[in-house]
Amino acid sequence: MKLSTSSLTAAALSLLGSAALAADDVTLQLKWVTQSQFAGYYVALENGFYSDEDLNVTIKPGGPDIAPTQVLAGGGADVTVEWMPAALAAREKGLPMVNIAQPFKSSGMMLTCRKDAGVASTDDFAGKTLGVWFFGNEFPFLSWMSQLELGTDGGDAGVEVLKQGFNVDPILNGQAACVSTMTYNEYWQVIDAGLTADDLTTFKYEDQGVATLEDGLYALEENLADPAFEDKMVRFVRASMKGWKWAEENPEDAAMIVLEYDETGAQTEEHQVRMMGEIAKLTAGSNGALDVADYERTVASLMSGGSDPVITATPEGAWTHAITDKALK
């Protein structure tokens, strides 16, 4: 039987429709709100890198009341952006998170202090109030204080820990001598508020030898045992790293893409462009595969807390190269 042209056209459209429906859904949970810290993922979405891999990716912004580990545990995301200290701590407590890729090579975390509060070196921390982020972000700080042999319960021989909100108000209003900042974000909020670089002493975790891995991609171990899920993650990581390298090479354009996806309208062009410039320094040098030496340094830092380490045993199965080996070949 000879099919009419209209029948052939209808059949072709039906096949195209089926192909469109065949795209695999992936939900990504971010660690924080929509900003250039996550530019690679928004670039991959906007530039069609995910659709090229037959993926339908949903990016869920984070926020002060969202813990990525909990979202992953509850099935609210297939993959999440998280800092390794929080991921390893969660794993030790029974949530089998696995690092499947590591787009960030370097840490952007630092402590920013006022010189007029009497802080010129780490020797000056004792007796001071230091602002610290929690929700999993406190682990690198606690490890650092343990290495400095400074207690975190106050007193002249230790430090007073101020549970810092996700702003820099404590250093501006005199509540704290130092606050937690990222090189790409809160540090510039301090500068924009009127203090100058000469007014401040900064302690980068990288320079202090206590840097831990940030902004890795994590999935649940049981999901990775499913070949279909693994295949989705291979495609997701490949497209995401394409997005990250594009963002590194086109920082201003990447920042503009991020602004398009900021539904809150809270971000500004100046801040996002500046942030992307700093973020590019942190992703530089990574092709997405976890550097085992960086992982081992992170573990050593987290286990060096004396009587109160962040993790108590060397993790087993906390990372895999299975995804990146396939994604990046």
N, C-alpha and C positions, 0 to 999 in steps of 0.2 A: 504494500500500500504506500502510495506516494503522499508525504505530508505536505500540506500547504505552507507557503511562506509564513503566514500568520501563526501557524501551529509551531513551526520551527522557532520563530521569534519568541513565542510564549514559553517554549521549552527552554530556550537559552536564558530568558529572564528568570525562569524558575530555578535554573541551575545557579545563576548568579546570586539569586536570593538565598539559596541554600548555602552557598559559599560564604556569603556575608554573615549568615547566622552561625557559621562554624567557628567564628573567632572565639578563642578561649578567654573567659573572664578571669582577671587577676585584680585583687584589691590590695593596694599598698597603703599602709598606715605610716604617716610621717611622725617624726618625733616632736615636731613643733608646728607652728602656724605656717601658712604659705609664705615663703620668702626664698631668697637666693641660696640659702643653705641647701635647698632641695632642687636647684635649678635643673640638674641633669634629668630628673624625672619629668618635669614639666616640658622641657625641651623635647624629650623623646615622645611625649604625648602630642605636643603641638606640631612637631615636624613629621609625624607619621611613622616614627621608628617602631612604635609598638604595633601599629596596624600592619606594617610591613612584615611583622613576625606573627601575624594572625592572632593578635592579642587585643582584647578590649579591656583596657586598664582604667580602673577607678582609683584616684588618688584622694585619700582622706587626710585632711589637715589635722595636726595635733593641737594641743593647747595646755594651759596650766592644770586642767583637771583630767587630762587624758594620759594614761600610762600605756605606752605601746606594748609592753609585755602582757598587760591584762587584756588588751584588745586581741592580741594574737592568741592568748590562752582561751579566750571566749569565742574564737572563731570569727571575729569581726574583720579579720584581714588574713590574706594568704601569706603575706610577707610584710615585715616592718623595718623601719629605720630605727636603730637603737645603738646606744653606746655599749661597748663590750663589757665594762664593769657591771652595768645593770643586767645585761644578758647572762653573764656568768653567775651572778648572784641569784638570778631567777632560776637558772639551770640547777644550781646546787640545792635550791629549795623545791625542786621537783618539776619545773617547767622545762621540757627538753628543747630549748632553743638552739639552733645551729646557725653559725655564720656561713652563708653561702657565697658572699662576695664582700669586698672591702674597698669601696670607691675612695674613701678618705685615707690618705697615707699618713698625714700629720694631724696633731691635735691643735685645736684653736683655743683651748681653755687656758685661762690665766686668772690670777688674783690681781686686782687693781687697787692700789693703796694711795692714800693721801700722804704726801711728805710732811705736811704740817700736823699730821697725827703721830708723827714720830716713827714712821716706818721707812727705813732705807735698805734693810736686808732682812733675811728670814730670822736673824737673831732678835729682831725687834717685835716679832709676833707675840711673844709671851706677854700676857696681861692685856692684850688687845681684843676687841670684838671684831670678828670676821664674818662677813655675810656669805652664806653657803646655800646653794640650791639643793633641794631634796628631790623626791620622786625618782631616785636612782642616780641622780647627778652628784650626790654627795660622796659616792664611793671613792673616786680618785682623790678628793680632798682629804678624806679620813685616812687613806693610805699614806698620803704625804705627811700629815701631822704625826702619824705613828713613826714614820722614818725620822722625823725631826725630834722625836721623843717629847712631843707636846701633847698634853691631855686636852680633851675637848669639852671639859666640864667646868671651865672657868678657873678663876684664881690667878695669882700672879705668875705661877709656873706653867700655866697652860693658856689656852685661848677660849674665849667665850664665843660660842657658835650662835649666830643669828640666822634663823631660818629665813632666808632671803626670798622675797617674792621675785617674780620674773621682771624686775626693773632694777634701777640703780639708785633708788631713793636713799637707802641707808648711808651711802658715802656722801650724798649731797646735803643731807640734813644732820649729819654728825652722829647718827646711830651706830655706825661702824667705821673702823679705820680702813677696812678693805672690803671689797665686794667681789663676788665671782663675775667674771666677764668672759665673753668670747672675743677673739681678735676681730671677728667680722661683724659683731653686733653691739653688745652692751658697752664695750670700751668706747665706741663712738657716741653712744648716748651720754656718757660722762663728759666727753669733749664738747658735744653739742649743748650740754647744760651749762657750759661756761668755764670749766676747768681746762687747763692746758696740759700738754704732755709734760712740761717742766714742773707742773704741780704734782705729778704722779710718779709712783714707783710701780712697775709692773713685774710680775713673776710668771713667766710662761711655764706651763707644766713641762713642755718639751725641754726647756733650758734647765729645769730643776731635776731632770732625769726621772720624772714620775709620770710622764705622759702615758695615757692609755688610749686604746683605739676608739675612735668615735665614728658615728654614722655608718655603721656596717649594715648589711642586709641580712635579716634573720628569718628563718622559717622553722616550723616544727618538725622534729625528727620523724614522727610517724607519717607526716605528709610526704616527706622526701623519699620514703620507702615505696611510694606509688610511682611507677615509671611515667604515667601520664602527667602527674604533678611535677616531677623532676623535669620533664621536657618543657613544661610551661615556664619553669624557673630558668632553664637554660636560655630560652628565647627572651624572657624578661630581662635577665642580666645582660645579655648581648645588646639589646636595644637600649637599656639604661646606660651602659657604658658608652655607647655611641652618643647618647645625649650628653653625658658628662664631658666627653672630649670636645664635642661641639661647643658646649658652654665655656670650656676653658679657652677655646680659640676665638670665641665671639662673646666676650663677657657682657658687653652693653646690650647686645641683642638678646642674650639669655635673660638678663634682668628685665627687659621689656616683656618677654614672654611670661615671666613670673608675675609681673604686675597684671597681666591680662587675666590670670587665674586667681588673683586675690579678690575674693568676693566681699571682703570686709571693707575694702577701700582704705585701709589703715596704712598701707605701705606707700612710701614716696619713691619717686624715680631716683633722686640723689642717694638715698639710703640703700636702695637695692643695687644700684650700679656699684657703689662703694663696697657693699657686702660681697657681690659677685667677684670683685677683684681680689678680695681676701680669701674667699672660698677657693678660687682657682689655685692659690698657693698650697692649699691643703689637699686638693685632689691630684695635684701635679705629682708625677712619679708613680701613680697607681694605674695599672691596667684593669683593676677590678679584682684580681686574685689576692687573697690574703697572704701577706708576707709572714711566714712562720716565725721569724725572728721578732717581728713586732708583736705577734700574739704571745710569744714566750715572755717578752719584756712586760707586757700587760699583766699576765698571770703572776709573774714574780713580784710586780708592784702590789698587786691586790693581796698577795699572800704574806706580805712583809709587815703586816700590821701588829706584830707582837702578839699580845693576848687577845686582840680584837681584830683579826684580819677580815677583809671583805669576803674572801672565800677561804675555806679551811683545807681543801684538798685540790690537787691538780686535776682539772677537768678532763674528762674522757669524752671524745666524740662531739666536742663543742664547735668544731668547724669542719668544713669539707672543701676540697678542691674539685669535687665531682662536677659541680655546676660550671665553674669557671673554665675547667679543662675543656669542656665541650663548647662553652659559649665563645671562648676567645681563640679557638684554634682556626 
